[in-house]
Amino acid sequence: METIRKEIQKSPASQYEIAKNNGLNRSVICRIMQGQPCTASTADKLLSYFGYELTKRKRQVKP
């Protein structure tokens, strides 16, 4: 969540614009900025919007 908050803070777009561009309600952005969690789907949308890509890592097998 910290990464998403930092990206929202430094974005030239307003919180309203970010929400609108991602099909979210502005209240979701407000809750994230207050430190509350969001769904994985919302996090994925916002991270993609800011240029991040989520990938699954291969699981490391312990010896």
PDBQT receptor file of N, H, CA, C and O in Angstrom, charges set to zero:
ATOM      1  N   MET A   1       0.801  -1.190   0.000  1.00  0.00    +0.000 N 
ATOM      2  CA  MET A   1       0.000   0.000   0.000  1.00  0.00    +0.000 C 
ATOM      3  C   MET A   1       0.851   1.266   0.000  1.00  0.00    +0.000 C 
ATOM      4  O   MET A   1       0.457   2.289  -0.558  1.00  0.00    +0.000 OA
ATOM      5  N   GLU A   2       2.020   1.188   0.629  1.00  0.00    +0.000 N 
ATOM      6  H   GLU A   2       2.341   0.356   1.083  1.00  0.00    +0.000 HD
ATOM      7  CA  GLU A   2       2.870   2.375   0.713  1.00  0.00    +0.000 C 
ATOM      8  C   GLU A   2       3.284   2.847  -0.680  1.00  0.00    +0.000 C 
ATOM      9  O   GLU A   2       3.333   4.050  -0.939  1.00  0.00    +0.000 OA
ATOM     10  N   THR A   3       3.576   1.922  -1.562  1.00  0.00    +0.000 N 
ATOM     11  H   THR A   3       3.536   0.945  -1.351  1.00  0.00    +0.000 HD
ATOM     12  CA  THR A   3       3.957   2.284  -2.933  1.00  0.00    +0.000 C 
ATOM     13  C   THR A   3       2.815   3.010  -3.629  1.00  0.00    +0.000 C 
ATOM     14  O   THR A   3       3.035   4.011  -4.310  1.00  0.00    +0.000 OA
ATOM     15  N   ILE A   4       1.605   2.510  -3.461  1.00  0.00    +0.000 N 
ATOM     16  H   ILE A   4       1.426   1.697  -2.907  1.00  0.00    +0.000 HD
ATOM     17  CA  ILE A   4       0.442   3.138  -4.096  1.00  0.00    +0.000 C 
ATOM     18  C   ILE A   4       0.240   4.547  -3.537  1.00  0.00    +0.000 C 
ATOM     19  O   ILE A   4      -0.004   5.485  -4.296  1.00  0.00    +0.000 OA
ATOM     20  N   ARG A   5       0.341   4.698  -2.223  1.00  0.00    +0.000 N 
ATOM     21  H   ARG A   5       0.540   3.936  -1.607  1.00  0.00    +0.000 HD
ATOM     22  CA  ARG A   5       0.177   6.027  -1.606  1.00  0.00    +0.000 C 
ATOM     23  C   ARG A   5       1.228   7.004  -2.139  1.00  0.00    +0.000 C 
ATOM     24  O   ARG A   5       0.904   8.148  -2.458  1.00  0.00    +0.000 OA
ATOM     25  N   LYS A   6       2.469   6.565  -2.234  1.00  0.00    +0.000 N 
ATOM     26  H   LYS A   6       2.732   5.636  -1.974  1.00  0.00    +0.000 HD
ATOM     27  CA  LYS A   6       3.533   7.443  -2.720  1.00  0.00    +0.000 C 
ATOM     28  C   LYS A   6       3.278   7.853  -4.169  1.00  0.00    +0.000 C 
ATOM     29  O   LYS A   6       3.499   9.006  -4.539  1.00  0.00    +0.000 OA
ATOM     30  N   GLU A   7       2.813   6.906  -4.990  1.00  0.00    +0.000 N 
ATOM     31  H   GLU A   7       2.634   5.969  -4.690  1.00  0.00    +0.000 HD
ATOM     32  CA  GLU A   7       2.542   7.218  -6.398  1.00  0.00    +0.000 C 
ATOM     33  C   GLU A   7       1.374   8.204  -6.531  1.00  0.00    +0.000 C 
ATOM     34  O   GLU A   7       1.406   9.095  -7.379  1.00  0.00    +0.000 OA
ATOM     35  N   ILE A   8       0.360   8.042  -5.704  1.00  0.00    +0.000 N 
ATOM     36  H   ILE A   8       0.334   7.318  -5.015  1.00  0.00    +0.000 HD
ATOM     37  CA  ILE A   8      -0.777   8.975  -5.732  1.00  0.00    +0.000 C 
ATOM     38  C   ILE A   8      -0.308  10.364  -5.323  1.00  0.00    +0.000 C 
ATOM     39  O   ILE A   8      -0.693  11.356  -5.941  1.00  0.00    +0.000 OA
ATOM     40  N   GLN A   9       0.525  10.440  -4.279  1.00  0.00    +0.000 N 
ATOM     41  H   GLN A   9       0.837   9.633  -3.778  1.00  0.00    +0.000 HD
ATOM     42  CA  GLN A   9       1.005  11.730  -3.783  1.00  0.00    +0.000 C 
ATOM     43  C   GLN A   9       1.832  12.472  -4.830  1.00  0.00    +0.000 C 
ATOM     44  O   GLN A   9       1.698  13.687  -4.979  1.00  0.00    +0.000 OA
ATOM     45  N   LYS A  10       2.677  11.756  -5.547  1.00  0.00    +0.000 N 
ATOM     46  H   LYS A  10       2.786  10.770  -5.426  1.00  0.00    +0.000 HD
ATOM     47  CA  LYS A  10       3.551  12.452  -6.500  1.00  0.00    +0.000 C 
ATOM     48  C   LYS A  10       2.944  12.598  -7.895  1.00  0.00    +0.000 C 
ATOM     49  O   LYS A  10       3.548  13.211  -8.775  1.00  0.00    +0.000 OA
ATOM     50  N   SER A  11       1.764  12.044  -8.094  1.00  0.00    +0.000 N 
ATOM     51  H   SER A  11       1.272  11.547  -7.378  1.00  0.00    +0.000 HD
ATOM     52  CA  SER A  11       1.106  12.128  -9.394  1.00  0.00    +0.000 C 
ATOM     53  C   SER A  11       0.605  13.542  -9.671  1.00  0.00    +0.000 C 
ATOM     54  O   SER A  11       0.089  14.208  -8.774  1.00  0.00    +0.000 OA
ATOM     55  N   PRO A  12       0.759  13.999 -10.912  1.00  0.00    +0.000 N 
ATOM     56  CA  PRO A  12       0.196  15.306 -11.264  1.00  0.00    +0.000 C 
ATOM     57  C   PRO A  12      -1.336  15.265 -11.366  1.00  0.00    +0.000 C 
ATOM     58  O   PRO A  12      -1.994  16.305 -11.337  1.00  0.00    +0.000 OA
ATOM     59  N   ALA A  13      -1.890  14.063 -11.484  1.00  0.00    +0.000 N 
ATOM     60  H   ALA A  13      -1.356  13.218 -11.508  1.00  0.00    +0.000 HD
ATOM     61  CA  ALA A  13      -3.345  13.905 -11.560  1.00  0.00    +0.000 C 
ATOM     62  C   ALA A  13      -3.945  13.997 -10.159  1.00  0.00    +0.000 C 
ATOM     63  O   ALA A  13      -3.322  13.595  -9.176  1.00  0.00    +0.000 OA
ATOM     64  N   SER A  14      -5.146  14.527 -10.084  1.00  0.00    +0.000 N 
ATOM     65  H   SER A  14      -5.652  14.854 -10.882  1.00  0.00    +0.000 HD
ATOM     66  CA  SER A  14      -5.837  14.608  -8.790  1.00  0.00    +0.000 C 
ATOM     67  C   SER A  14      -6.321  13.218  -8.386  1.00  0.00    +0.000 C 
ATOM     68  O   SER A  14      -6.378  12.303  -9.208  1.00  0.00    +0.000 OA
ATOM     69  N   GLN A  15      -6.666  13.075  -7.115  1.00  0.00    +0.000 N 
ATOM     70  H   GLN A  15      -6.620  13.818  -6.447  1.00  0.00    +0.000 HD
ATOM     71  CA  GLN A  15      -7.205  11.802  -6.646  1.00  0.00    +0.000 C 
ATOM     72  C   GLN A  15      -8.477  11.462  -7.408  1.00  0.00    +0.000 C 
ATOM     73  O   GLN A  15      -8.720  10.298  -7.727  1.00  0.00    +0.000 OA
ATOM     74  N   TYR A  16      -9.283  12.466  -7.700  1.00  0.00    +0.000 N 
ATOM     75  H   TYR A  16      -9.085  13.412  -7.441  1.00  0.00    +0.000 HD
ATOM     76  CA  TYR A  16     -10.510  12.252  -8.468  1.00  0.00    +0.000 C 
ATOM     77  C   TYR A  16     -10.182  11.702  -9.861  1.00  0.00    +0.000 C 
ATOM     78  O   TYR A  16     -10.814  10.748 -10.316  1.00  0.00    +0.000 OA
ATOM     79  N   GLU A  17      -9.198  12.300 -10.533  1.00  0.00    +0.000 N 
ATOM     80  H   GLU A  17      -8.685  13.074 -10.163  1.00  0.00    +0.000 HD
ATOM     81  CA  GLU A  17      -8.814  11.841 -11.875  1.00  0.00    +0.000 C 
ATOM     82  C   GLU A  17      -8.270  10.417 -11.849  1.00  0.00    +0.000 C 
ATOM     83  O   GLU A  17      -8.582   9.612 -12.727  1.00  0.00    +0.000 OA
ATOM     84  N   ILE A  18      -7.461  10.110 -10.850  1.00  0.00    +0.000 N 
ATOM     85  H   ILE A  18      -7.207  10.764 -10.137  1.00  0.00    +0.000 HD
ATOM     86  CA  ILE A  18      -6.908   8.762 -10.726  1.00  0.00    +0.000 C 
ATOM     87  C   ILE A  18      -8.035   7.754 -10.552  1.00  0.00    +0.000 C 
ATOM     88  O   ILE A  18      -8.055   6.707 -11.199  1.00  0.00    +0.000 OA
ATOM     89  N   ALA A  19      -8.970   8.082  -9.671  1.00  0.00    +0.000 N 
ATOM     90  H   ALA A  19      -8.954   8.932  -9.145  1.00  0.00    +0.000 HD
ATOM     91  CA  ALA A  19     -10.111   7.184  -9.439  1.00  0.00    +0.000 C 
ATOM     92  C   ALA A  19     -10.917   7.012 -10.724  1.00  0.00    +0.000 C 
ATOM     93  O   ALA A  19     -11.234   5.889 -11.116  1.00  0.00    +0.000 OA
ATOM     94  N   LYS A  20     -11.244   8.110 -11.369  1.00  0.00    +0.000 N 
ATOM     95  H   LYS A  20     -10.986   9.022 -11.051  1.00  0.00    +0.000 HD
ATOM     96  CA  LYS A  20     -12.056   8.074 -12.585  1.00  0.00    +0.000 C 
ATOM     97  C   LYS A  20     -11.372   7.274 -13.691  1.00  0.00    +0.000 C 
ATOM     98  O   LYS A  20     -12.020   6.477 -14.369  1.00  0.00    +0.000 OA
ATOM     99  N   ASN A  21     -10.069   7.480 -13.877  1.00  0.00    +0.000 N 
ATOM    100  H   ASN A  21      -9.542   8.128 -13.326  1.00  0.00    +0.000 HD
ATOM    101  CA  ASN A  21      -9.322   6.784 -14.922  1.00  0.00    +0.000 C 
ATOM    102  C   ASN A  21      -9.204   5.278 -14.682  1.00  0.00    +0.000 C 
ATOM    103  O   ASN A  21      -8.881   4.521 -15.596  1.00  0.00    +0.000 OA
ATOM    104  N   ASN A  22      -9.468   4.855 -13.451  1.00  0.00    +0.000 N 
ATOM    105  H   ASN A  22      -9.731   5.471 -12.708  1.00  0.00    +0.000 HD
ATOM    106  CA  ASN A  22      -9.365   3.439 -13.114  1.00  0.00    +0.000 C 
ATOM    107  C   ASN A  22     -10.711   2.802 -12.791  1.00  0.00    +0.000 C 
ATOM    108  O   ASN A  22     -10.768   1.655 -12.349  1.00  0.00    +0.000 OA
ATOM    109  N   GLY A  23     -11.782   3.539 -13.009  1.00  0.00    +0.000 N 
ATOM    110  H   GLY A  23     -11.736   4.471 -13.369  1.00  0.00    +0.000 HD
ATOM    111  CA  GLY A  23     -13.113   3.003 -12.745  1.00  0.00    +0.000 C 
ATOM    112  C   GLY A  23     -13.393   2.793 -11.267  1.00  0.00    +0.000 C 
ATOM    113  O   GLY A  23     -14.141   1.893 -10.885  1.00  0.00    +0.000 OA
ATOM    114  N   LEU A  24     -12.783   3.635 -10.439  1.00  0.00    +0.000 N 
ATOM    115  H   LEU A  24     -12.176   4.366 -10.749  1.00  0.00    +0.000 HD
ATOM    116  CA  LEU A  24     -12.943   3.510  -8.991  1.00  0.00    +0.000 C 
ATOM    117  C   LEU A  24     -13.694   4.713  -8.445  1.00  0.00    +0.000 C 
ATOM    118  O   LEU A  24     -13.756   5.770  -9.074  1.00  0.00    +0.000 OA
ATOM    119  N   ASN A  25     -14.256   4.532  -7.276  1.00  0.00    +0.000 N 
ATOM    120  H   ASN A  25     -14.205   3.674  -6.764  1.00  0.00    +0.000 HD
ATOM    121  CA  ASN A  25     -14.883   5.628  -6.558  1.00  0.00    +0.000 C 
ATOM    122  C   ASN A  25     -13.779   6.391  -5.836  1.00  0.00    +0.000 C 
ATOM    123  O   ASN A  25     -12.839   5.775  -5.333  1.00  0.00    +0.000 OA
ATOM    124  N   ARG A  26     -13.870   7.703  -5.774  1.00  0.00    +0.000 N 
ATOM    125  H   ARG A  26     -14.634   8.204  -6.182  1.00  0.00    +0.000 HD
ATOM    126  CA  ARG A  26     -12.843   8.504  -5.108  1.00  0.00    +0.000 C 
ATOM    127  C   ARG A  26     -12.678   8.108  -3.644  1.00  0.00    +0.000 C 
ATOM    128  O   ARG A  26     -11.596   8.268  -3.079  1.00  0.00    +0.000 OA
ATOM    129  N   SER A  27     -13.724   7.602  -3.034  1.00  0.00    +0.000 N 
ATOM    130  H   SER A  27     -14.603   7.472  -3.493  1.00  0.00    +0.000 HD
ATOM    131  CA  SER A  27     -13.629   7.200  -1.624  1.00  0.00    +0.000 C 
ATOM    132  C   SER A  27     -12.620   6.064  -1.435  1.00  0.00    +0.000 C 
ATOM    133  O   SER A  27     -12.011   5.943  -0.372  1.00  0.00    +0.000 OA
ATOM    134  N   VAL A  28     -12.445   5.240  -2.455  1.00  0.00    +0.000 N 
ATOM    135  H   VAL A  28     -12.939   5.338  -3.318  1.00  0.00    +0.000 HD
ATOM    136  CA  VAL A  28     -11.449   4.165  -2.389  1.00  0.00    +0.000 C 
ATOM    137  C   VAL A  28     -10.055   4.776  -2.280  1.00  0.00    +0.000 C 
ATOM    138  O   VAL A  28      -9.233   4.325  -1.482  1.00  0.00    +0.000 OA
ATOM    139  N   ILE A  29      -9.797   5.797  -3.080  1.00  0.00    +0.000 N 
ATOM    140  H   ILE A  29     -10.464   6.163  -3.728  1.00  0.00    +0.000 HD
ATOM    141  CA  ILE A  29      -8.498   6.474  -3.039  1.00  0.00    +0.000 C 
ATOM    142  C   ILE A  29      -8.300   7.140  -1.673  1.00  0.00    +0.000 C 
ATOM    143  O   ILE A  29      -7.211   7.082  -1.102  1.00  0.00    +0.000 OA
ATOM    144  N   CYS A  30      -9.342   7.762  -1.161  1.00  0.00    +0.000 N 
ATOM    145  H   CYS A  30     -10.227   7.808  -1.625  1.00  0.00    +0.000 HD
ATOM    146  CA  CYS A  30      -9.262   8.404   0.162  1.00  0.00    +0.000 C 
ATOM    147  C   CYS A  30      -8.908   7.387   1.243  1.00  0.00    +0.000 C 
ATOM    148  O   CYS A  30      -8.070   7.658   2.103  1.00  0.00    +0.000 OA
ATOM    149  N   ARG A  31      -9.542   6.225   1.199  1.00  0.00    +0.000 N 
ATOM    150  H   ARG A  31     -10.222   6.005   0.500  1.00  0.00    +0.000 HD
ATOM    151  CA  ARG A  31      -9.265   5.191   2.208  1.00  0.00    +0.000 C 
ATOM    152  C   ARG A  31      -7.823   4.702   2.102  1.00  0.00    +0.000 C 
ATOM    153  O   ARG A  31      -7.165   4.487   3.120  1.00  0.00    +0.000 OA
ATOM    154  N   ILE A  32      -7.336   4.526   0.891  1.00  0.00    +0.000 N 
ATOM    155  H   ILE A  32      -7.871   4.701   0.064  1.00  0.00    +0.000 HD
ATOM    156  CA  ILE A  32      -5.946   4.103   0.700  1.00  0.00    +0.000 C 
ATOM    157  C   ILE A  32      -4.999   5.153   1.285  1.00  0.00    +0.000 C 
ATOM    158  O   ILE A  32      -4.023   4.814   1.954  1.00  0.00    +0.000 OA
ATOM    159  N   MET A  33      -5.292   6.413   1.031  1.00  0.00    +0.000 N 
ATOM    160  H   MET A  33      -6.086   6.689   0.488  1.00  0.00    +0.000 HD
ATOM    161  CA  MET A  33      -4.439   7.489   1.534  1.00  0.00    +0.000 C 
ATOM    162  C   MET A  33      -4.470   7.586   3.058  1.00  0.00    +0.000 C 
ATOM    163  O   MET A  33      -3.530   8.096   3.667  1.00  0.00    +0.000 OA
ATOM    164  N   GLN A  34      -5.541   7.101   3.674  1.00  0.00    +0.000 N 
ATOM    165  H   GLN A  34      -6.305   6.686   3.179  1.00  0.00    +0.000 HD
ATOM    166  CA  GLN A  34      -5.646   7.076   5.136  1.00  0.00    +0.000 C 
ATOM    167  C   GLN A  34      -4.986   5.842   5.736  1.00  0.00    +0.000 C 
ATOM    168  O   GLN A  34      -4.971   5.672   6.956  1.00  0.00    +0.000 OA
ATOM    169  N   GLY A  35      -4.435   4.970   4.869  1.00  0.00    +0.000 N 
ATOM    170  H   GLY A  35      -4.448   5.108   3.879  1.00  0.00    +0.000 HD
ATOM    171  CA  GLY A  35      -3.724   3.798   5.358  1.00  0.00    +0.000 C 
ATOM    172  C   GLY A  35      -4.554   2.540   5.436  1.00  0.00    +0.000 C 
ATOM    173  O   GLY A  35      -4.085   1.520   5.943  1.00  0.00    +0.000 OA
ATOM    174  N   GLN A  36      -5.789   2.590   4.938  1.00  0.00    +0.000 N 
ATOM    175  H   GLN A  36      -6.169   3.418   4.526  1.00  0.00    +0.000 HD
ATOM    176  CA  GLN A  36      -6.627   1.401   4.961  1.00  0.00    +0.000 C 
ATOM    177  C   GLN A  36      -6.301   0.510   3.769  1.00  0.00    +0.000 C 
ATOM    178  O   GLN A  36      -5.869   1.002   2.727  1.00  0.00    +0.000 OA
ATOM    179  N   PRO A  37      -6.502  -0.784   3.916  1.00  0.00    +0.000 N 
ATOM    180  CA  PRO A  37      -6.192  -1.706   2.817  1.00  0.00    +0.000 C 
ATOM    181  C   PRO A  37      -7.208  -1.614   1.688  1.00  0.00    +0.000 C 
ATOM    182  O   PRO A  37      -8.294  -1.057   1.852  1.00  0.00    +0.000 OA
ATOM    183  N   CYS A  38      -6.839  -2.166   0.545  1.00  0.00    +0.000 N 
ATOM    184  H   CYS A  38      -5.958  -2.618   0.412  1.00  0.00    +0.000 HD
ATOM    185  CA  CYS A  38      -7.760  -2.250  -0.585  1.00  0.00    +0.000 C 
ATOM    186  C   CYS A  38      -7.707  -3.678  -1.122  1.00  0.00    +0.000 C 
ATOM    187  O   CYS A  38      -6.875  -4.484  -0.706  1.00  0.00    +0.000 OA
ATOM    188  N   THR A  39      -8.595  -3.967  -2.036  1.00  0.00    +0.000 N 
ATOM    189  H   THR A  39      -9.271  -3.312  -2.374  1.00  0.00    +0.000 HD
ATOM    190  CA  THR A  39      -8.620  -5.310  -2.611  1.00  0.00    +0.000 C 
ATOM    191  C   THR A  39      -7.432  -5.495  -3.554  1.00  0.00    +0.000 C 
ATOM    192  O   THR A  39      -6.827  -4.522  -4.003  1.00  0.00    +0.000 OA
ATOM    193  N   ALA A  40      -7.110  -6.739  -3.844  1.00  0.00    +0.000 N 
ATOM    194  H   ALA A  40      -7.602  -7.530  -3.479  1.00  0.00    +0.000 HD
ATOM    195  CA  ALA A  40      -6.028  -7.046  -4.779  1.00  0.00    +0.000 C 
ATOM    196  C   ALA A  40      -6.352  -6.485  -6.158  1.00  0.00    +0.000 C 
ATOM    197  O   ALA A  40      -5.461  -6.014  -6.864  1.00  0.00    +0.000 OA
ATOM    198  N   SER A  41      -7.610  -6.535  -6.536  1.00  0.00    +0.000 N 
ATOM    199  H   SER A  41      -8.333  -6.918  -5.962  1.00  0.00    +0.000 HD
ATOM    200  CA  SER A  41      -8.034  -6.022  -7.832  1.00  0.00    +0.000 C 
ATOM    201  C   SER A  41      -7.790  -4.512  -7.928  1.00  0.00    +0.000 C 
ATOM    202  O   SER A  41      -7.300  -4.024  -8.947  1.00  0.00    +0.000 OA
ATOM    203  N   THR A  42      -8.129  -3.784  -6.880  1.00  0.00    +0.000 N 
ATOM    204  H   THR A  42      -8.527  -4.180  -6.052  1.00  0.00    +0.000 HD
ATOM    205  CA  THR A  42      -7.909  -2.343  -6.854  1.00  0.00    +0.000 C 
ATOM    206  C   THR A  42      -6.413  -2.038  -6.884  1.00  0.00    +0.000 C 
ATOM    207  O   THR A  42      -5.971  -1.151  -7.615  1.00  0.00    +0.000 OA
ATOM    208  N   ALA A  43      -5.646  -2.763  -6.099  1.00  0.00    +0.000 N 
ATOM    209  H   ALA A  43      -6.005  -3.483  -5.505  1.00  0.00    +0.000 HD
ATOM    210  CA  ALA A  43      -4.191  -2.564  -6.089  1.00  0.00    +0.000 C 
ATOM    211  C   ALA A  43      -3.606  -2.821  -7.466  1.00  0.00    +0.000 C 
ATOM    212  O   ALA A  43      -2.744  -2.070  -7.922  1.00  0.00    +0.000 OA
ATOM    213  N   ASP A  44      -4.063  -3.870  -8.133  1.00  0.00    +0.000 N 
ATOM    214  H   ASP A  44      -4.763  -4.480  -7.763  1.00  0.00    +0.000 HD
ATOM    215  CA  ASP A  44      -3.580  -4.192  -9.468  1.00  0.00    +0.000 C 
ATOM    216  C   ASP A  44      -3.901  -3.074 -10.458  1.00  0.00    +0.000 C 
ATOM    217  O   ASP A  44      -3.053  -2.692 -11.264  1.00  0.00    +0.000 OA
ATOM    218  N   LYS A  45      -5.116  -2.554 -10.398  1.00  0.00    +0.000 N 
ATOM    219  H   LYS A  45      -5.806  -2.864  -9.744  1.00  0.00    +0.000 HD
ATOM    220  CA  LYS A  45      -5.509  -1.456 -11.286  1.00  0.00    +0.000 C 
ATOM    221  C   LYS A  45      -4.615  -0.236 -11.078  1.00  0.00    +0.000 C 
ATOM    222  O   LYS A  45      -4.112   0.356 -12.033  1.00  0.00    +0.000 OA
ATOM    223  N   LEU A  46      -4.432   0.123  -9.824  1.00  0.00    +0.000 N 
ATOM    224  H   LEU A  46      -4.840  -0.358  -9.048  1.00  0.00    +0.000 HD
ATOM    225  CA  LEU A  46      -3.649   1.318  -9.531  1.00  0.00    +0.000 C 
ATOM    226  C   LEU A  46      -2.172   1.131  -9.853  1.00  0.00    +0.000 C 
ATOM    227  O   LEU A  46      -1.535   2.032 -10.399  1.00  0.00    +0.000 OA
ATOM    228  N   LEU A  47      -1.630  -0.023  -9.520  1.00  0.00    +0.000 N 
ATOM    229  H   LEU A  47      -2.148  -0.755  -9.077  1.00  0.00    +0.000 HD
ATOM    230  CA  LEU A  47      -0.229  -0.272  -9.840  1.00  0.00    +0.000 C 
ATOM    231  C   LEU A  47      -0.005  -0.280 -11.346  1.00  0.00    +0.000 C 
ATOM    232  O   LEU A  47       0.999   0.247 -11.824  1.00  0.00    +0.000 OA
ATOM    233  N   SER A  48      -0.923  -0.868 -12.091  1.00  0.00    +0.000 N 
ATOM    234  H   SER A  48      -1.738  -1.296 -11.702  1.00  0.00    +0.000 HD
ATOM    235  CA  SER A  48      -0.824  -0.857 -13.555  1.00  0.00    +0.000 C 
ATOM    236  C   SER A  48      -0.888   0.573 -14.084  1.00  0.00    +0.000 C 
ATOM    237  O   SER A  48      -0.135   0.942 -14.985  1.00  0.00    +0.000 OA
ATOM    238  N   TYR A  49      -1.780   1.365 -13.526  1.00  0.00    +0.000 N 
ATOM    239  H   TYR A  49      -2.391   1.066 -12.794  1.00  0.00    +0.000 HD
ATOM    240  CA  TYR A  49      -1.932   2.767 -13.920  1.00  0.00    +0.000 C 
ATOM    241  C   TYR A  49      -0.618   3.526 -13.751  1.00  0.00    +0.000 C 
ATOM    242  O   TYR A  49      -0.272   4.380 -14.567  1.00  0.00    +0.000 OA
ATOM    243  N   PHE A  50       0.108   3.203 -12.679  1.00  0.00    +0.000 N 
ATOM    244  H   PHE A  50      -0.173   2.510 -12.015  1.00  0.00    +0.000 HD
ATOM    245  CA  PHE A  50       1.368   3.893 -12.406  1.00  0.00    +0.000 C 
ATOM    246  C   PHE A  50       2.573   3.205 -13.045  1.00  0.00    +0.000 C 
ATOM    247  O   PHE A  50       3.714   3.597 -12.798  1.00  0.00    +0.000 OA
ATOM    248  N   GLY A  51       2.327   2.188 -13.858  1.00  0.00    +0.000 N 
ATOM    249  H   GLY A  51       1.401   1.870 -14.058  1.00  0.00    +0.000 HD
ATOM    250  CA  GLY A  51       3.406   1.567 -14.623  1.00  0.00    +0.000 C 
ATOM    251  C   GLY A  51       4.050   0.353 -13.984  1.00  0.00    +0.000 C 
ATOM    252  O   GLY A  51       5.089  -0.111 -14.451  1.00  0.00    +0.000 OA
ATOM    253  N   TYR A  52       3.458  -0.162 -12.937  1.00  0.00    +0.000 N 
ATOM    254  H   TYR A  52       2.614   0.215 -12.557  1.00  0.00    +0.000 HD
ATOM    255  CA  TYR A  52       3.995  -1.364 -12.294  1.00  0.00    +0.000 C 
ATOM    256  C   TYR A  52       3.353  -2.599 -12.911  1.00  0.00    +0.000 C 
ATOM    257  O   TYR A  52       2.256  -2.536 -13.466  1.00  0.00    +0.000 OA
ATOM    258  N   GLU A  53       4.046  -3.709 -12.805  1.00  0.00    +0.000 N 
ATOM    259  H   GLU A  53       4.937  -3.761 -12.354  1.00  0.00    +0.000 HD
ATOM    260  CA  GLU A  53       3.516  -4.972 -13.304  1.00  0.00    +0.000 C 
ATOM    261  C   GLU A  53       3.686  -6.028 -12.223  1.00  0.00    +0.000 C 
ATOM    262  O   GLU A  53       4.789  -6.239 -11.719  1.00  0.00    +0.000 OA
ATOM    263  N   LEU A  54       2.594  -6.687 -11.871  1.00  0.00    +0.000 N 
ATOM    264  H   LEU A  54       1.698  -6.515 -12.281  1.00  0.00    +0.000 HD
ATOM    265  CA  LEU A  54       2.659  -7.748 -10.875  1.00  0.00    +0.000 C 
ATOM    266  C   LEU A  54       2.949  -9.074 -11.574  1.00  0.00    +0.000 C 
ATOM    267  O   LEU A  54       2.299  -9.429 -12.558  1.00  0.00    +0.000 OA
ATOM    268  N   THR A  55       3.916  -9.783 -11.060  1.00  0.00    +0.000 N 
ATOM    269  H   THR A  55       4.444  -9.495 -10.261  1.00  0.00    +0.000 HD
ATOM    270  CA  THR A  55       4.218 -11.105 -11.600  1.00  0.00    +0.000 C 
ATOM    271  C   THR A  55       4.402 -12.079 -10.448  1.00  0.00    +0.000 C 
ATOM    272  O   THR A  55       4.827 -11.704  -9.355  1.00  0.00    +0.000 OA
ATOM    273  N   LYS A  56       4.082 -13.307 -10.708  1.00  0.00    +0.000 N 
ATOM    274  H   LYS A  56       3.736 -13.612 -11.596  1.00  0.00    +0.000 HD
ATOM    275  CA  LYS A  56       4.242 -14.343  -9.697  1.00  0.00    +0.000 C 
ATOM    276  C   LYS A  56       5.663 -14.886  -9.787  1.00  0.00    +0.000 C 
ATOM    277  O   LYS A  56       6.139 -15.255 -10.860  1.00  0.00    +0.000 OA
ATOM    278  N   ARG A  57       6.320 -14.924  -8.647  1.00  0.00    +0.000 N 
ATOM    279  H   ARG A  57       5.932 -14.624  -7.775  1.00  0.00    +0.000 HD
ATOM    280  CA  ARG A  57       7.674 -15.472  -8.601  1.00  0.00    +0.000 C 
ATOM    281  C   ARG A  57       7.607 -16.979  -8.473  1.00  0.00    +0.000 C 
ATOM    282  O   ARG A  57       6.656 -17.534  -7.923  1.00  0.00    +0.000 OA
ATOM    283  N   LYS A  58       8.635 -17.628  -8.990  1.00  0.00    +0.000 N 
ATOM    284  H   LYS A  58       9.408 -17.176  -9.436  1.00  0.00    +0.000 HD
ATOM    285  CA  LYS A  58       8.732 -19.063  -8.780  1.00  0.00    +0.000 C 
ATOM    286  C   LYS A  58       8.990 -19.316  -7.321  1.00  0.00    +0.000 C 
ATOM    287  O   LYS A  58       9.764 -18.607  -6.679  1.00  0.00    +0.000 OA
ATOM    288  N   ARG A  59       8.354 -20.304  -6.815  1.00  0.00    +0.000 N 
ATOM    289  H   ARG A  59       7.725 -20.880  -7.337  1.00  0.00    +0.000 HD
ATOM    290  CA  ARG A  59       8.512 -20.662  -5.413  1.00  0.00    +0.000 C 
ATOM    291  C   ARG A  59       9.850 -21.342  -5.214  1.00  0.00    +0.000 C 
ATOM    292  O   ARG A  59      10.188 -22.273  -5.946  1.00  0.00    +0.000 OA
ATOM    293  N   GLN A  60      10.610 -20.894  -4.241  1.00  0.00    +0.000 N 
ATOM    294  H   GLN A  60      10.336 -20.138  -3.647  1.00  0.00    +0.000 HD
ATOM    295  CA  GLN A  60      11.897 -21.502  -3.964  1.00  0.00    +0.000 C 
ATOM    296  C   GLN A  60      11.708 -22.696  -3.041  1.00  0.00    +0.000 C 
ATOM    297  O   GLN A  60      11.056 -22.605  -2.001  1.00  0.00    +0.000 OA
ATOM    298  N   VAL A  61      12.282 -23.794  -3.438  1.00  0.00    +0.000 N 
ATOM    299  H   VAL A  61      12.812 -23.868  -4.283  1.00  0.00    +0.000 HD
ATOM    300  CA  VAL A  61      12.181 -25.026  -2.646  1.00  0.00    +0.000 C 
ATOM    301  C   VAL A  61      13.322 -25.017  -1.633  1.00  0.00    +0.000 C 
ATOM    302  O   VAL A  61      14.489 -24.846  -1.985  1.00  0.00    +0.000 OA
ATOM    303  N   LYS A  62      12.959 -25.203  -0.380  1.00  0.00    +0.000 N 
ATOM    304  H   LYS A  62      12.011 -25.342  -0.093  1.00  0.00    +0.000 HD
ATOM    305  CA  LYS A  62      13.992 -25.236   0.677  1.00  0.00    +0.000 C 
ATOM    306  C   LYS A  62      14.660 -26.603   0.677  1.00  0.00    +0.000 C 
ATOM    307  O   LYS A  62      13.995 -27.627   0.517  1.00  0.00    +0.000 OA
ATOM    308  N   PRO A  63      15.981 -26.614   0.858  1.00  0.00    +0.000 N 
ATOM    309  CA  PRO A  63      16.697 -27.911   0.866  1.00  0.00    +0.000 C 
ATOM    310  C   PRO A  63      16.380 -28.755   2.067  1.00  0.00    +0.000 C 
ATOM    311  O   PRO A  63      16.906 -29.859   2.202  1.00  0.00    +0.000 OA
TER     312      PRO A  63
